[in-house]
């Protein structure tokens, strides 16, 4: 069978016509790739430029904390309360009610809990009845004594007139004296009954556990239905209702190596920093040095008082204390008008004026300040910065007003 050459030629692909088409598609793809890359780079640049820079800050110190910056000794200890008590009942009994919870403030004499008083009430009622009976008996004897007195008063004139015998007068006198003696005994019985009732009343009052002083409840140790006793009875008997702390008696106790105790003296200025608030410098001073040493640890206990108490200071918190050098000739110590102290690196000077960048709500604010004496990289600020405010460090001349920043932890 012969092949049709014309038909075979019609099925042949024309390579020359497809080449121009490929040449047109390739530039378009390259152009699209360039545009996409440009958009991606622009987005990355925009994201980086809009991200807030990470900066370092310093906290302005109070004059009390910065005066006498040189520390002669560092020590660590704990916040303690001088008045702290586990409150218990005076008698053994079953707890009926507990009126306190942890964190509650109580006044001196306030009722913290009440024990079961059924037996004590019955004993008081019996004592009260005995007192009533003794008073009634006393009233009866008083009547008989008055009658004996009147009989004696009538018998004496009759005896003088010899109208009655001597024995009748003696009988009247003896009866009067007997009634007087009975009256004295009855009065004593009334007094005994009164004291017995007072004792039973005291027993009732002892079943009410009261706060020995004003403070804050830090631990609730018993529940209604449990037994409580002032003595350790073992088993399930509680020895306390709650633990009460006088928050006004908070202070610091630190152990100082006895080799350095000569650097500490009463009234010495100190700086205390709680482990929970490392950026908060608390002005304080030495109360006294406990006059005894720990033989095994070779330390001496030192008591330190806060200049001003704060609710953030809690008993048993860890704390570090810097004992400051009290040098009256120190330039910083003499800066009595200083409002705060900041690092010299935080100050930007321009045209004879001094500025700092304050960090508030993660934004920068330029603040003009008046500076005083500088020593060891610390500058006294006379106006413009308050203690506790954050000042920026770093490239100060590159910051802008209102610029958003992130603070390094």
C-alpha positions in Angstrom: 0.0 0.0 0.0 1.5 3.3 -1.0 1.9 6.1 1.6 0.3 9.4 1.0 3.1 11.9 1.4 0.8 14.9 1.5 -1.0 13.5 4.5 2.3 12.7 6.3 3.6 16.3 5.7 0.4 17.7 7.2 1.1 15.8 10.5 4.6 17.3 10.8 5.2 19.9 13.7 6.6 23.2 12.6 9.5 23.9 15.1 10.2 27.3 13.8 6.7 28.6 14.7 6.9 27.5 18.4 10.3 29.1 19.1 9.0 32.7 19.0 6.1 31.8 21.4 8.6 30.5 24.0 10.7 33.6 23.7 7.7 35.7 24.6 6.7 33.6 27.7 10.1 33.5 29.3 10.5 37.3 29.8 7.0 37.6 31.3 7.8 34.9 33.9 11.1 36.6 34.8 9.3 39.9 35.3 6.7 38.3 37.5 9.5 36.8 39.6 11.2 40.1 40.0 8.0 41.8 41.1 7.2 39.1 43.7 10.8 39.3 45.1 10.5 43.0 45.4 7.2 42.8 47.3 8.7 40.2 49.7 11.8 42.3 50.4 9.6 45.3 51.0 7.4 43.4 53.4 10.4 42.2 55.4 11.9 45.7 55.5 8.5 47.1 56.7 8.2 44.5 59.4 11.7 45.1 60.7 11.3 48.9 60.6 8.0 48.8 62.5 9.3 46.5 65.3 10.1 48.4 68.5 13.8 48.3 69.4 15.0 46.5 72.5 16.7 48.9 75.0 18.2 48.8 78.4 16.9 51.0 81.2 18.0 52.1 84.7 15.7 52.8 87.7 16.2 56.1 89.5 17.1 55.6 93.1 15.8 57.5 96.1 18.2 59.9 97.9 18.0 57.6 101.0 19.1 54.7 99.0 21.8 56.4 97.1 23.4 58.5 99.8 26.7 56.9 100.7 26.8 54.6 97.7 29.8 52.7 98.9 28.8 49.5 100.6 31.1 48.2 103.4 29.3 44.9 103.7 26.7 42.8 102.0 24.5 40.2 103.8 21.3 38.2 103.1 18.5 37.3 105.5 14.8 37.2 105.9 11.9 39.5 106.7 10.5 38.6 110.1 7.8 39.8 112.4 8.7 40.6 116.0 5.1 39.9 117.1 3.9 36.6 115.8 1.7 34.1 117.7 -0.1 30.9 117.3 -3.4 31.6 119.1 -4.9 28.7 121.0 -7.7 28.3 123.6 -7.0 28.4 127.4 -8.9 25.1 127.9 -9.4 21.9 126.1 -12.6 21.6 124.1 -14.3 21.0 120.8 -14.4 23.8 118.3 -17.9 25.1 117.5 -17.1 28.0 115.2 -14.1 29.6 113.6 -14.6 33.3 112.5 -11.3 34.0 110.6 -9.7 33.1 107.3 -6.2 33.6 105.9 -5.4 37.2 105.1 -8.1 38.6 107.4 -7.2 41.7 109.5 -8.3 41.4 113.1 -8.4 43.9 116.0 -7.0 43.3 119.5 -9.6 41.3 121.6 -11.7 40.3 118.5 -13.2 36.8 118.8 -11.4 34.4 116.5 -13.2 31.1 117.4 -15.7 29.7 119.9 -15.6 26.3 121.6 -18.6 24.1 122.6 -20.1 25.7 125.7 -22.9 23.4 126.6 -21.3 22.0 129.8 -20.0 25.4 130.8 -23.4 27.0 130.4 -24.9 24.3 132.7 -22.3 24.9 135.3 -22.9 28.6 135.1 -26.7 28.1 135.5 -26.1 25.9 138.6 -23.8 28.6 140.1 -26.3 31.3 139.4 -29.0 29.2 141.2 -26.8 28.7 144.2 -26.2 32.4 144.4 -29.9 33.1 144.3 -30.6 30.6 147.1 -27.8 32.1 149.2 -29.2 35.6 148.8 -32.7 34.4 149.8 -31.3 32.6 152.8 -29.4 35.8 153.8 -32.7 37.8 153.5 -34.4 35.4 155.9 -31.7 35.6 158.4 -31.7 39.4 158.3 -35.4 39.3 159.2 -34.8 37.0 162.2 -31.9 39.1 163.3 -34.1 42.3 163.3 -36.8 40.4 165.2 -34.2 39.3 167.8 -33.0 42.9 168.1 -36.5 44.2 168.8 -37.1 41.4 171.4 -33.8 42.4 173.2 -34.8 46.1 173.1 -38.1 45.3 174.8 -36.6 42.9 177.4 -34.0 45.3 178.7 -36.4 48.0 180.1 -38.6 45.3 181.6 -35.6 43.8 183.3 -34.6 47.2 184.8 -38.1 47.4 186.2 -37.8 43.8 187.4 -40.8 42.7 185.5 -38.9 39.8 183.8 -36.2 37.5 185.1 -32.5 37.7 184.4 -32.7 34.5 182.4 -35.2 35.9 179.9 -32.8 38.8 179.3 -29.9 36.4 178.8 -32.0 34.4 176.3 -32.9 37.5 174.3 -29.3 38.6 174.1 -28.1 35.1 173.1 -30.7 34.9 170.4 -29.7 38.2 169.0 -26.0 37.3 168.9 -26.8 33.9 167.3 -28.8 35.7 164.5 -25.9 38.0 164.0 -23.5 35.1 163.6 -25.9 33.4 161.2 -26.1 36.6 159.2 -22.3 36.8 158.9 -22.2 33.2 157.8 -24.9 33.8 155.2 -23.1 36.8 153.9 -20.0 34.7 153.5 -22.0 32.1 151.6 -23.4 34.7 149.3 -19.8 35.9 148.6 -18.7 32.4 147.9 -21.6 31.8 145.6 -20.9 35.1 143.8 -17.3 34.1 143.2 -18.3 30.7 142.0 -20.6 32.2 139.5 -17.9 34.6 138.4 -15.6 31.6 137.9 -18.2 29.8 135.8 -18.6 33.0 133.8 -14.8 33.1 133.2 -15.0 29.4 132.1 -17.6 30.6 129.5 -15.3 33.5 128.4 -12.4 31.1 128.1 -14.3 29.2 125.4 -14.1 32.3 123.2 -10.6 32.5 121.6 -9.7 36.2 121.2 -6.9 38.0 119.4 -4.1 39.0 121.7 -3.1 41.9 119.5 -4.1 43.5 116.2 -2.7 41.8 113.2 -3.3 39.7 110.1 -4.2 36.0 110.1 -1.5 34.2 108.0 -2.6 30.6 108.8 -5.9 28.9 109.8 -5.0 25.7 111.6 -8.3 24.3 112.9 -11.9 23.7 111.7 -15.2 23.3 113.5 -15.7 19.9 115.1 -12.0 19.4 115.9 -10.6 19.2 119.5 -8.2 21.9 120.6 -6.0 22.0 123.6 -3.3 24.4 125.0 -1.1 21.4 125.6 0.2 18.9 123.1 -2.3 16.0 123.5 -1.3 14.1 120.4 -3.6 12.3 118.0 -6.1 14.6 116.2 -6.1 17.3 118.9 -5.1 20.8 117.6 -2.8 23.0 119.6 -3.7 26.3 117.8 -6.6 28.0 116.0 -4.6 30.3 113.8 -1.3 32.1 113.4 -1.5 35.9 113.9 1.2 38.4 112.7 1.5 42.0 113.7 2.4 43.5 110.4 3.6 46.7 112.0 6.5 44.8 113.6 8.1 43.6 110.4 11.9 43.9 110.2 14.9 42.1 108.7 17.2 39.7 110.4 20.6 38.9 108.7 23.5 36.9 109.8 26.8 38.7 109.6 30.1 36.9 109.7 31.8 37.7 113.0 35.0 38.7 111.2 33.1 41.7 109.7 30.8 42.6 112.5 33.1 45.6 113.3 31.8 47.2 110.2 28.2 47.3 111.5 26.9 49.7 114.2 23.4 50.7 115.4 21.8 53.4 113.3 23.9 52.6 110.3 22.1 53.3 107.0 21.4 50.2 104.8 19.7 49.3 101.5 17.4 46.3 101.4 16.3 44.6 98.2 13.7 41.8 98.3 14.4 38.8 96.1 10.8 39.2 94.8 11.4 42.8 93.7 15.1 43.1 92.6 14.6 46.6 91.2 13.1 48.0 94.4 15.6 49.5 96.8 14.1 49.9 100.3 15.8 52.5 102.6 16.5 51.0 106.0 18.8 51.2 109.0 20.4 49.0 111.7 18.2 48.6 114.8 20.8 46.8 116.9 23.3 43.9 117.0 22.1 40.9 119.0 24.8 40.5 121.7 25.6 36.8 121.0 27.3 34.8 118.3 26.5 31.5 116.7 29.5 29.2 117.6 28.9 26.7 114.8 28.3 29.2 112.0 30.6 32.0 113.4 27.9 34.6 112.7 26.2 37.4 114.6 22.5 38.3 114.1 21.7 41.9 113.1 18.3 43.5 113.3 17.4 46.0 110.6 14.3 48.2 110.5 12.5 49.6 107.4 12.2 53.4 107.1 8.7 52.9 105.8 6.6 49.7 105.7 4.9 48.6 102.5 2.2 45.9 101.9 4.6 44.2 99.4 7.0 43.3 102.3 5.8 40.0 103.6 7.2 37.9 106.5 9.7 35.1 105.6 10.6 36.8 102.3 14.2 36.5 101.3 16.1 39.8 101.3 19.6 41.2 100.6 21.1 44.1 102.6 23.9 46.5 101.8 25.5 48.2 104.7 26.5 51.7 103.5 29.5 53.7 104.4 28.4 56.7 106.4 30.9 59.3 105.1 29.6 62.9 105.8 32.2 64.2 103.3 30.7 62.2 100.5 29.5 64.4 97.7 26.4 62.3 97.2 25.7 62.3 100.9 25.9 66.1 100.9 23.5 66.4 98.0 20.5 67.2 100.4 18.4 68.7 97.6 18.7 65.7 95.3 15.4 64.2 94.2 16.9 61.0 92.7 20.1 59.4 91.5 20.6 58.0 88.0 23.6 56.6 86.0 25.6 59.2 84.2 25.2 57.1 81.0 21.5 58.0 81.0 22.1 61.7 80.6 22.1 63.5 77.2 23.6 66.9 77.1 22.8 69.5 74.4 23.5 73.2 74.3 24.4 73.3 78.0 21.2 71.5 79.1 20.8 68.0 80.3 18.1 65.6 79.3 17.0 62.0 79.8 14.7 59.7 78.0 12.0 58.5 80.3 10.4 55.1 79.5 6.6 55.2 80.2 4.2 52.7 78.8 6.9 51.3 76.5 7.3 54.8 74.9 10.1 57.3 75.1 9.6 60.8 76.5 12.4 63.4 76.5 12.7 65.1 79.9 14.8 68.1 80.9 16.6 67.6 84.2 18.7 69.6 86.6 21.8 67.7 87.7 24.1 68.0 90.7 27.2 66.2 91.8 28.6 63.1 89.9 30.5 60.4 91.6 31.5 56.9 90.5 29.2 57.1 87.4 26.2 58.2 89.5 24.6 61.6 89.1 22.4 63.5 91.6 19.2 64.8 89.9 17.9 67.9 91.5 14.7 68.1 89.4 13.0 66.3 86.5 13.2 62.7 87.6 11.5 61.0 90.6 12.7 57.8 92.4 11.4 54.7 90.7 11.2 56.1 87.2 12.9 54.3 84.3 15.5 56.1 82.2 16.8 54.8 78.9 20.4 53.8 78.3 22.3 53.2 75.0 22.3 55.4 71.8 20.5 58.4 73.4 21.1 60.6 70.4 19.2 58.2 68.1 16.0 58.1 70.1 12.8 60.0 69.1 10.0 61.5 71.1 7.1 59.0 71.5 9.1 56.2 70.0 7.9 52.7 71.0 10.5 50.5 72.6 10.9 47.2 74.4 12.7 47.0 77.7 15.3 44.4 78.3 14.4 42.2 81.3 
